[in-house]
Amino acid sequence: MIRKAKIKDIKKIQEMIAFFAKSDEMLPRSLNELYDNIRDFWVYEERGRLFACAALHVSWDDLVEIKSLAVVKGRQKKGIGRDLVTACLAEARVMGAKKAFVLTYKPGFFKKLGFKKINHSSLPHKIWAECINCCKFPNCQETALLKSL
């Protein structure tokens, strides 16, 4: 079942993200950042256990970002990631967003969902405020992709 995240989910969300961050497949997220942004998160739950998460973050005017998409090993390739992205995009449309972007190390996944590769420089400067504080800045290897909603 896909649902909005609850405060009690934060430590498991951080654990899922940290697993992939350790192998440089995604960026780490601090507990503080997760608490501050809990309303952005969606989770996938089965029988009371979390197996995946994703966040929808309003970035600018009519632009949202999907970030922190993580599906635990053993549950991948079952449509859970796609369903989380779909939930995020549906919420984005309700909010009035016209475009969604991702910065990812896995562009192929998002291309299958209709995202198109773009130049990082085409994103608003506000997006880079978070990047400046990233441990990978300025040598980011993430690919930027955009989808019109």
N, CA and C atoms as a LAMMPS dump frame, in Angstrom:
ITEM: TIMESTEP
0
ITEM: NUMBER OF ATOMS
447
ITEM: BOX BOUNDS ff ff ff
-5.0000000000000000e+02 5.0000000000000000e+02
-5.0000000000000000e+02 5.0000000000000000e+02
-5.0000000000000000e+02 5.0000000000000000e+02
ITEM: ATOMS id mol type element x y z
1 1 1 N 0.84 -1.174 0
2 1 2 C 0 0 0
3 1 3 C 0.891 1.246 0
4 2 1 N 0.559 2.188 -0.851
5 2 2 C 1.268 3.464 -0.884
6 2 3 C 0.473 4.467 -0.059
7 3 1 N 1.18 5.196 0.787
8 3 2 C 0.538 6.197 1.644
9 3 3 C 1.52 7.312 1.952
10 4 1 N 0.993 8.401 2.468
11 4 2 C 1.856 9.485 2.928
12 4 3 C 2.618 9.01 4.165
13 5 1 N 3.849 9.46 4.287
14 5 2 C 4.694 9.063 5.413
15 5 3 C 4.203 9.694 6.711
16 6 1 N 4.511 9.008 7.793
17 6 2 C 4.197 9.478 9.143
18 6 3 C 5.509 9.694 9.886
19 7 1 N 5.444 10.436 10.946
20 7 2 C 6.642 10.716 11.744
21 7 3 C 7.323 9.417 12.165
22 8 1 N 6.544 8.423 12.532
23 8 2 C 7.123 7.147 12.986
24 8 3 C 7.926 6.438 11.893
25 9 1 N 7.759 6.845 10.643
26 9 2 C 8.454 6.209 9.513
27 9 3 C 9.854 6.763 9.266
28 10 1 N 10.184 7.875 9.867
29 10 2 C 11.4 8.601 9.497
30 10 3 C 12.675 7.772 9.633
31 11 1 N 12.83 7.052 10.724
32 11 2 C 14.074 6.296 10.906
33 11 3 C 14.209 5.192 9.865
34 12 1 N 13.121 4.566 9.48
35 12 2 C 13.177 3.535 8.436
36 12 3 C 13.459 4.18 7.073
37 13 1 N 12.867 5.349 6.83
38 13 2 C 13.153 6.071 5.585
39 13 3 C 14.647 6.382 5.504
40 14 1 N 15.198 6.889 6.599
41 14 2 C 16.626 7.2 6.598
42 14 3 C 17.468 5.944 6.384
43 15 1 N 17.065 4.842 6.969
44 15 2 C 17.787 3.58 6.803
45 15 3 C 17.793 3.137 5.331
46 16 1 N 16.633 3.243 4.666
47 16 2 C 16.567 2.849 3.252
48 16 3 C 17.454 3.751 2.398
49 17 1 N 17.377 5.047 2.635
50 17 2 C 18.181 5.996 1.87
51 17 3 C 19.672 5.77 2.13
52 18 1 N 20.042 5.576 3.394
53 18 2 C 21.448 5.387 3.767
54 18 3 C 22.038 4.147 3.098
55 19 1 N 21.238 3.093 2.956
56 19 2 C 21.721 1.865 2.305
57 19 3 C 22.239 2.173 0.905
58 20 1 N 21.463 2.938 0.132
59 20 2 C 21.857 3.254 -1.237
60 20 3 C 22.904 4.368 -1.286
61 21 1 N 22.875 5.257 -0.317
62 21 2 C 23.877 6.333 -0.267
63 21 3 C 25.275 5.768 -0.018
64 22 1 N 25.364 4.707 0.753
65 22 2 C 26.675 4.097 1.041
66 22 3 C 27.363 3.598 -0.224
67 23 1 N 26.576 3.207 -1.211
68 23 2 C 27.168 2.734 -2.471
69 23 3 C 27.06 3.794 -3.569
70 24 1 N 26.889 5.049 -3.169
71 24 2 C 26.833 6.186 -4.088
72 24 3 C 25.734 6.055 -5.146
73 25 1 N 24.63 5.416 -4.785
74 25 2 C 23.507 5.307 -5.705
75 25 3 C 22.484 6.419 -5.485
76 26 1 N 22.594 7.108 -4.354
77 26 2 C 21.752 8.27 -4.08
78 26 3 C 22.416 9.098 -2.988
79 27 1 N 21.868 10.268 -2.75
80 27 2 C 22.44 11.159 -1.74
81 27 3 C 21.879 10.839 -0.361
82 28 1 N 22.711 10.958 0.671
83 28 2 C 22.224 10.714 2.033
84 28 3 C 21.293 11.835 2.485
85 29 1 N 20.481 11.547 3.468
86 29 2 C 19.576 12.535 4.072
87 29 3 C 19.713 12.423 5.588
88 30 1 N 19.911 13.561 6.244
89 30 2 C 20.026 13.567 7.704
90 30 3 C 18.648 13.409 8.338
91 31 1 N 18.632 12.955 9.586
92 31 2 C 17.362 12.864 10.305
93 31 3 C 16.695 14.231 10.371
94 32 1 N 17.481 15.267 10.605
95 32 2 C 16.928 16.613 10.668
96 32 3 C 16.226 16.989 9.369
97 33 1 N 16.863 16.711 8.239
98 33 2 C 16.265 17.013 6.945
99 33 3 C 14.976 16.219 6.735
100 34 1 N 14.99 14.956 7.152
101 34 2 C 13.796 14.123 6.99
102 34 3 C 12.642 14.614 7.865
103 35 1 N 12.933 14.977 9.107
104 35 2 C 11.878 15.536 9.961
105 35 3 C 11.329 16.832 9.37
106 36 1 N 12.216 17.683 8.883
107 36 2 C 11.784 18.955 8.285
108 36 3 C 10.91 18.76 7.053
109 37 1 N 11.108 17.655 6.343
110 37 2 C 10.422 17.439 5.07
111 37 3 C 9.494 16.226 5.059
112 38 1 N 9.063 15.767 6.212
113 38 2 C 8.232 14.562 6.287
114 38 3 C 6.975 14.681 5.422
115 39 1 N 6.424 15.865 5.293
116 39 2 C 5.208 16.029 4.488
117 39 3 C 5.453 15.788 2.999
118 40 1 N 6.7 15.807 2.577
119 40 2 C 7.048 15.546 1.175
120 40 3 C 7.019 14.048 0.842
121 41 1 N 7.116 13.196 1.845
122 41 2 C 7.373 11.774 1.616
123 41 3 C 6.133 10.907 1.466
124 42 1 N 6.287 9.956 0.564
125 42 2 C 5.363 8.844 0.371
126 42 3 C 6.133 7.573 0.723
127 43 1 N 5.429 6.543 1.195
128 43 2 C 6.069 5.26 1.493
129 43 3 C 5.234 4.125 0.922
130 44 1 N 5.894 3 0.732
131 44 2 C 5.218 1.764 0.345
132 44 3 C 5.328 0.822 1.539
133 45 1 N 4.179 0.331 1.994
134 45 2 C 4.112 -0.496 3.196
135 45 3 C 3.375 -1.801 2.897
136 46 1 N 3.889 -2.885 3.454
137 46 2 C 3.213 -4.19 3.419
138 46 3 C 3.229 -4.752 4.82
139 47 1 N 2.074 -5.109 5.319
140 47 2 C 1.945 -5.736 6.647
141 47 3 C 2.727 -4.989 7.727
142 48 1 N 2.634 -3.675 7.69
143 48 2 C 3.266 -2.856 8.715
144 48 3 C 4.75 -2.593 8.532
145 49 1 N 5.341 -3.093 7.438
146 49 2 C 6.767 -2.869 7.186
147 49 3 C 6.944 -2 5.957
148 50 1 N 7.879 -1.045 6.04
149 50 2 C 8.172 -0.166 4.914
150 50 3 C 9.228 -0.799 4.02
151 51 1 N 8.962 -0.69 2.707
152 51 2 C 9.892 -1.251 1.739
153 51 3 C 10.357 -0.227 0.709
154 52 1 N 9.777 0.969 0.725
155 52 2 C 10.167 1.973 -0.275
156 52 3 C 9.706 3.356 0.167
157 53 1 N 10.353 4.366 -0.418
158 53 2 C 9.97 5.754 -0.139
159 53 3 C 10.306 6.629 -1.338
160 54 1 N 9.676 7.774 -1.38
161 54 2 C 9.97 8.804 -2.382
162 54 3 C 9.423 10.112 -1.839
163 55 1 N 10.017 11.214 -2.277
164 55 2 C 9.568 12.527 -1.824
165 55 3 C 9.211 13.408 -3.007
166 56 1 N 8.205 14.241 -2.802
167 56 2 C 7.819 15.263 -3.768
168 56 3 C 8.055 16.603 -3.098
169 57 1 N 8.958 17.38 -3.669
170 57 2 C 9.34 18.657 -3.064
171 57 3 C 9.028 19.809 -4.018
172 58 1 N 8.296 20.795 -3.533
173 58 2 C 8.012 21.978 -4.351
174 58 3 C 9.292 22.796 -4.426
175 59 1 N 9.723 23.061 -5.657
176 59 2 C 10.989 23.757 -5.863
177 59 3 C 10.82 25.217 -6.246
178 60 1 N 9.867 25.48 -7.139
179 60 2 C 9.749 26.836 -7.654
180 60 3 C 8.472 26.952 -8.455
181 61 1 N 7.736 28.01 -8.304
182 61 2 C 6.559 28.354 -9.091
183 61 3 C 5.744 27.124 -9.477
184 62 1 N 5.944 26.597 -10.674
185 62 2 C 5.171 25.438 -11.142
186 62 3 C 6.049 24.194 -11.293
187 63 1 N 7.151 24.148 -10.533
188 63 2 C 8.145 23.091 -10.669
189 63 3 C 8.303 22.311 -9.366
190 64 1 N 8.258 20.975 -9.472
191 64 2 C 8.471 20.111 -8.311
192 64 3 C 9.627 19.16 -8.596
193 65 1 N 10.193 18.64 -7.532
194 65 2 C 11.27 17.661 -7.65
195 65 3 C 10.848 16.361 -6.985
196 66 1 N 11.128 15.256 -7.64
197 66 2 C 10.982 13.948 -7.015
198 66 3 C 12.365 13.55 -6.554
199 67 1 N 12.477 13.214 -5.272
200 67 2 C 13.79 12.867 -4.748
201 67 3 C 13.692 11.754 -3.707
202 68 1 N 14.838 11.228 -3.365
203 68 2 C 14.949 10.185 -2.341
204 68 3 C 14.095 8.961 -2.641
205 69 1 N 14.03 8.569 -3.903
206 69 2 C 13.314 7.344 -4.267
207 69 3 C 14.193 6.151 -3.929
208 70 1 N 13.706 5.304 -3.036
209 70 2 C 14.46 4.12 -2.621
210 70 3 C 13.499 2.945 -2.485
211 71 1 N 13.857 1.822 -3.071
212 71 2 C 13.108 0.576 -2.936
213 71 3 C 14.104 -0.479 -2.471
214 72 1 N 13.813 -1.125 -1.354
215 72 2 C 14.767 -2.073 -0.786
216 72 3 C 15.059 -3.205 -1.773
217 73 1 N 16.274 -3.718 -1.689
218 73 2 C 16.662 -4.867 -2.517
219 73 3 C 15.677 -5.995 -2.226
220 74 1 N 15.353 -6.745 -3.235
221 74 2 C 14.393 -7.829 -3.08
222 74 3 C 12.969 -7.399 -3.405
223 75 1 N 12.721 -6.085 -3.418
224 75 2 C 11.396 -5.569 -3.781
225 75 3 C 11.47 -4.733 -5.054
226 76 1 N 12.659 -4.641 -5.616
227 76 2 C 12.831 -3.871 -6.841
228 76 3 C 12.301 -4.649 -8.042
229 77 1 N 12.021 -3.908 -9.1
230 77 2 C 11.521 -4.474 -10.364
231 77 3 C 10.144 -5.118 -10.212
232 78 1 N 9.351 -4.588 -9.274
233 78 2 C 7.987 -5.067 -9.068
234 78 3 C 6.973 -3.942 -9.252
235 79 1 N 7.438 -2.78 -9.748
236 79 2 C 6.549 -1.657 -10.002
237 79 3 C 6.349 -0.724 -8.822
238 80 1 N 7.022 -0.985 -7.714
239 80 2 C 6.839 -0.148 -6.521
240 80 3 C 7.401 1.253 -6.746
241 81 1 N 8.594 1.346 -7.315
242 81 2 C 9.188 2.655 -7.606
243 81 3 C 8.319 3.441 -8.571
244 82 1 N 7.861 2.783 -9.619
245 82 2 C 6.963 3.433 -10.593
246 82 3 C 5.696 3.933 -9.894
247 83 1 N 5.113 3.115 -9.018
248 83 2 C 3.891 3.509 -8.327
249 83 3 C 4.131 4.697 -7.386
250 84 1 N 5.288 4.739 -6.751
251 84 2 C 5.607 5.883 -5.891
252 84 3 C 5.761 7.156 -6.716
253 85 1 N 6.452 7.056 -7.842
254 85 2 C 6.609 8.217 -8.722
255 85 3 C 5.24 8.667 -9.228
256 86 1 N 4.39 7.726 -9.588
257 86 2 C 3.038 8.043 -10.052
258 86 3 C 2.253 8.785 -8.972
259 87 1 N 2.367 8.338 -7.721
260 87 2 C 1.687 9.015 -6.606
261 87 3 C 2.211 10.439 -6.437
262 88 1 N 3.521 10.601 -6.544
263 88 2 C 4.12 11.934 -6.433
264 88 3 C 3.629 12.842 -7.559
265 89 1 N 3.6 12.328 -8.774
266 89 2 C 3.173 13.139 -9.915
267 89 3 C 1.693 13.498 -9.82
268 90 1 N 0.876 12.584 -9.314
269 90 2 C -0.555 12.881 -9.135
270 90 3 C -0.727 14.009 -8.119
271 91 1 N 0.025 13.956 -7.032
272 91 2 C -0.04 15.025 -6.035
273 91 3 C 0.445 16.345 -6.638
274 92 1 N 1.495 16.282 -7.446
275 92 2 C 2.033 17.487 -8.082
276 92 3 C 0.984 18.148 -8.971
277 93 1 N 0.247 17.343 -9.717
278 93 2 C -0.806 17.886 -10.59
279 93 3 C -1.896 18.568 -9.767
280 94 1 N -2.298 17.933 -8.67
281 94 2 C -3.322 18.518 -7.794
282 94 3 C -2.843 19.856 -7.242
283 95 1 N -1.554 19.954 -6.961
284 95 2 C -0.982 21.183 -6.415
285 95 3 C -0.847 22.276 -7.48
286 96 1 N -0.974 21.918 -8.757
287 96 2 C -0.869 22.89 -9.83
288 96 3 C 0.482 22.95 -10.508
289 97 1 N 1.355 21.997 -10.209
290 97 2 C 2.671 21.97 -10.859
291 97 3 C 2.507 21.623 -12.334
292 98 1 N 3.363 22.184 -13.142
293 98 2 C 3.349 21.931 -14.588
294 98 3 C 4.512 21.049 -15.039
295 99 1 N 5.565 20.982 -14.185
296 99 2 C 6.764 20.214 -14.538
297 99 3 C 7.321 19.54 -13.288
298 100 1 N 7.912 18.378 -13.496
299 100 2 C 8.612 17.673 -12.417
300 100 3 C 10.012 17.332 -12.904
301 101 1 N 10.985 17.454 -12.021
302 101 2 C 12.348 17.084 -12.388
303 101 3 C 12.933 16.13 -11.366
304 102 1 N 13.982 15.465 -11.778
305 102 2 C 14.761 14.614 -10.892
306 102 3 C 16.231 14.878 -11.166
307 103 1 N 17.034 14.691 -10.151
308 103 2 C 18.489 14.629 -10.267
309 103 3 C 18.832 13.228 -9.797
310 104 1 N 19.362 12.404 -10.684
311 104 2 C 19.475 10.979 -10.373
312 104 3 C 20.739 10.343 -10.923
313 105 1 N 21.115 9.244 -10.276
314 105 2 C 22.186 8.389 -10.775
315 105 3 C 21.602 7.243 -11.607
316 106 1 N 20.277 7.173 -11.698
317 106 2 C 19.579 6.104 -12.423
318 106 3 C 18.644 6.702 -13.475
319 107 1 N 19.181 7.404 -14.472
320 107 2 C 18.312 8.077 -15.447
321 107 3 C 17.436 7.129 -16.261
322 108 1 N 17.894 5.917 -16.501
323 108 2 C 17.119 4.975 -17.299
324 108 3 C 15.751 4.696 -16.707
325 109 1 N 15.682 4.575 -15.394
326 109 2 C 14.404 4.332 -14.718
327 109 3 C 13.421 5.461 -15.014
328 110 1 N 13.879 6.689 -14.867
329 110 2 C 12.99 7.841 -15.057
330 110 3 C 12.649 8.065 -16.525
331 111 1 N 13.558 7.735 -17.426
332 111 2 C 13.259 7.851 -18.854
333 111 3 C 12.093 6.943 -19.227
334 112 1 N 12.018 5.762 -18.627
335 112 2 C 10.896 4.843 -18.875
336 112 3 C 9.563 5.443 -18.434
337 113 1 N 9.61 6.401 -17.521
338 113 2 C 8.402 7.047 -17.001
339 113 3 C 8.1 8.369 -17.709
340 114 1 N 8.82 8.642 -18.794
341 114 2 C 8.535 9.823 -19.593
342 114 3 C 9.361 11.051 -19.281
343 115 1 N 10.35 10.925 -18.419
344 115 2 C 11.249 12.051 -18.134
345 115 3 C 12.265 12.159 -19.261
346 116 1 N 12.647 13.394 -19.587
347 116 2 C 13.611 13.664 -20.649
348 116 3 C 14.845 14.343 -20.055
349 117 1 N 16.007 13.947 -20.54
350 117 2 C 17.258 14.532 -20.059
351 117 3 C 17.318 16.011 -20.421
352 118 1 N 17.79 16.815 -19.463
353 118 2 C 17.967 18.255 -19.667
354 118 3 C 19.33 18.664 -19.122
355 119 1 N 19.747 19.865 -19.455
356 119 2 C 20.965 20.429 -18.871
357 119 3 C 20.649 20.937 -17.475
358 120 1 N 21.568 20.7 -16.56
359 120 2 C 21.389 21.194 -15.193
360 120 3 C 21.115 22.697 -15.188
361 121 1 N 21.769 23.409 -16.089
362 121 2 C 21.674 24.876 -16.11
363 121 3 C 20.277 25.38 -16.475
364 122 1 N 19.41 24.5 -17.001
365 122 2 C 18.06 24.938 -17.354
366 122 3 C 17.126 24.979 -16.148
367 123 1 N 17.585 24.477 -15.01
368 123 2 C 16.784 24.521 -13.787
369 123 3 C 16.986 25.864 -13.086
370 124 1 N 15.961 26.348 -12.373
371 124 2 C 16.097 27.641 -11.671
372 124 3 C 17.247 27.625 -10.661
373 125 1 N 17.831 28.771 -10.443
374 125 2 C 18.965 28.891 -9.514
375 125 3 C 18.606 28.462 -8.104
376 126 1 N 17.357 28.588 -7.693
377 126 2 C 16.949 28.206 -6.348
378 126 3 C 17.268 26.739 -6.076
379 127 1 N 17.185 25.908 -7.075
380 127 2 C 17.46 24.481 -6.925
381 127 3 C 18.869 24.265 -6.399
382 128 1 N 19.798 25.1 -6.808
383 128 2 C 21.211 24.896 -6.474
384 128 3 C 21.55 25.284 -5.043
385 129 1 N 20.635 25.936 -4.33
386 129 2 C 20.882 26.268 -2.922
387 129 3 C 21.103 24.991 -2.117
388 130 1 N 20.332 23.957 -2.393
389 130 2 C 20.513 22.673 -1.718
390 130 3 C 21.799 22.006 -2.17
391 131 1 N 22.123 22.13 -3.437
392 131 2 C 23.318 21.486 -3.987
393 131 3 C 24.606 22.034 -3.365
394 132 1 N 24.626 23.299 -3.076
395 132 2 C 25.828 23.922 -2.512
396 132 3 C 26.224 23.256 -1.195
397 133 1 N 25.236 22.778 -0.44
398 133 2 C 25.507 22.131 0.845
399 133 3 C 25.745 20.628 0.732
400 134 1 N 25.712 20.107 -0.475
401 134 2 C 25.864 18.672 -0.694
402 134 3 C 27.336 18.26 -0.624
403 135 1 N 27.569 17.079 -0.112
404 135 2 C 28.936 16.558 -0.017
405 135 3 C 29.553 16.281 -1.392
406 136 1 N 28.757 16.219 -2.437
407 136 2 C 29.253 15.94 -3.789
408 136 3 C 29.5 17.212 -4.6
409 137 1 N 29.102 18.353 -4.088
410 137 2 C 29.256 19.614 -4.807
411 137 3 C 30.717 20.031 -4.827
412 138 1 N 31.264 20.495 -5.924
413 138 2 C 30.659 20.784 -7.214
414 138 3 C 30.848 19.66 -8.236
415 139 1 N 31.22 18.475 -7.788
416 139 2 C 31.508 17.375 -8.711
417 139 3 C 30.347 16.386 -8.823
418 140 1 N 29.16 16.907 -8.933
419 140 2 C 27.953 16.088 -9.009
420 140 3 C 27.917 15.302 -10.316
421 141 1 N 27.582 14.044 -10.208
422 141 2 C 27.462 13.19 -11.388
423 141 3 C 26.007 12.812 -11.669
424 142 1 N 25.068 13.462 -10.98
425 142 2 C 23.658 13.159 -11.196
426 142 3 C 23.21 13.696 -12.556
427 143 1 N 22.258 12.999 -13.145
428 143 2 C 21.665 13.408 -14.406
429 143 3 C 20.363 14.148 -14.103
430 144 1 N 20.137 15.268 -14.763
431 144 2 C 18.894 16.023 -14.61
432 144 3 C 17.906 15.592 -15.696
433 145 1 N 16.682 15.311 -15.28
434 145 2 C 15.616 14.936 -16.202
435 145 3 C 14.363 15.707 -15.823
436 146 1 N 13.51 15.963 -16.821
437 146 2 C 12.309 16.759 -16.627
438 146 3 C 11.128 16.089 -17.313
439 147 1 N 9.952 16.233 -16.699
440 147 2 C 8.703 15.715 -17.286
441 147 3 C 7.646 16.802 -17.203
442 148 1 N 6.965 17.055 -18.313
443 148 2 C 5.83 17.97 -18.303
444 148 3 C 4.614 17.222 -17.775
445 149 1 N 3.837 17.907 -16.955
446 149 2 C 2.667 17.262 -16.354
447 149 3 C 1.374 17.655 -17.048
